[in-house]
Amino acid sequence: MTKNDDIPADESPEVQTLRADLEKYFAFLRDFSTETRDPVLSRMTGYAYGYAMAKLEDDDPAAAARQLAWMVNRSSQHQDAPGYPGARQS
C-alpha cells in the first residue's frame, strides 16, 4: 500500500477512481525508479503524488488529475517494464 490509507466515506466515485489511479501509477513509477536507480524520476514521482494527495484533501480533484496525467504520461514511456499498469481507463 502507499502513503494514504484513509479514504473519506463521502468521497465521490470519480474521486475514488482518481485516488485509485494515483496509487496505481505512483506504485509503478516508484518501483521503476528504484529498480533503475533513477533519483530524478523518484523525486518527481514523489512530488507529483504528494501534491495530488494534498489537492484531493483540499477538494481540488482537477489539480490532482493534472498530476495523474503527468504520471500516466511518464509511465507510458516504460510500457515494457514489469508491472506497467497500462493506459488509464477513463
Contacts in CASP RR format, 6 or more apart in sequence:
PFRMAT RR
TARGET T0000
AUTHOR 0000-0000-0000
METHOD contacts of the structure
MODEL  1
MTKNDDIPADESPEVQTLRADLEKYFAFLRDFSTETRDPVLSRMTGYAYG
YAMAKLEDDDPAAAARQLAWMVNRSSQHQDAPGYPGARQS
1 23 0 8 1.000
2 23 0 8 1.000
2 26 0 8 1.000
2 27 0 8 1.000
2 49 0 8 1.000
3 49 0 8 1.000
3 50 0 8 1.000
3 53 0 8 1.000
4 19 0 8 1.000
4 53 0 8 1.000
7 16 0 8 1.000
7 19 0 8 1.000
11 19 0 8 1.000
14 61 0 8 1.000
15 56 0 8 1.000
15 61 0 8 1.000
18 56 0 8 1.000
18 61 0 8 1.000
18 64 0 8 1.000
18 65 0 8 1.000
18 68 0 8 1.000
19 56 0 8 1.000
21 68 0 8 1.000
21 72 0 8 1.000
21 88 0 8 1.000
22 49 0 8 1.000
22 52 0 8 1.000
22 53 0 8 1.000
22 64 0 8 1.000
22 67 0 8 1.000
22 68 0 8 1.000
22 71 0 8 1.000
24 85 0 8 1.000
25 68 0 8 1.000
25 71 0 8 1.000
25 72 0 8 1.000
25 75 0 8 1.000
25 85 0 8 1.000
25 88 0 8 1.000
26 45 0 8 1.000
26 46 0 8 1.000
26 48 0 8 1.000
26 49 0 8 1.000
26 71 0 8 1.000
28 75 0 8 1.000
28 81 0 8 1.000
28 83 0 8 1.000
28 84 0 8 1.000
28 85 0 8 1.000
29 41 0 8 1.000
29 45 0 8 1.000
29 71 0 8 1.000
29 74 0 8 1.000
29 75 0 8 1.000
30 42 0 8 1.000
30 45 0 8 1.000
30 46 0 8 1.000
31 83 0 8 1.000
32 38 0 8 1.000
32 41 0 8 1.000
32 75 0 8 1.000
32 78 0 8 1.000
32 81 0 8 1.000
33 39 0 8 1.000
33 41 0 8 1.000
33 42 0 8 1.000
33 45 0 8 1.000
34 42 0 8 1.000
35 81 0 8 1.000
41 74 0 8 1.000
44 74 0 8 1.000
45 71 0 8 1.000
45 74 0 8 1.000
48 67 0 8 1.000
48 70 0 8 1.000
48 71 0 8 1.000
49 67 0 8 1.000
49 71 0 8 1.000
50 67 0 8 1.000
51 63 0 8 1.000
51 64 0 8 1.000
51 67 0 8 1.000
52 63 0 8 1.000
52 64 0 8 1.000
52 67 0 8 1.000
52 68 0 8 1.000
53 64 0 8 1.000
55 61 0 8 1.000
55 63 0 8 1.000
55 64 0 8 1.000
55 67 0 8 1.000
56 64 0 8 1.000
68 88 0 8 1.000
72 87 0 8 1.000
72 88 0 8 1.000
75 84 0 8 1.000
75 85 0 8 1.000
75 86 0 8 1.000
76 86 0 8 1.000
76 87 0 8 1.000
78 84 0 8 1.000
79 86 0 8 1.000
END
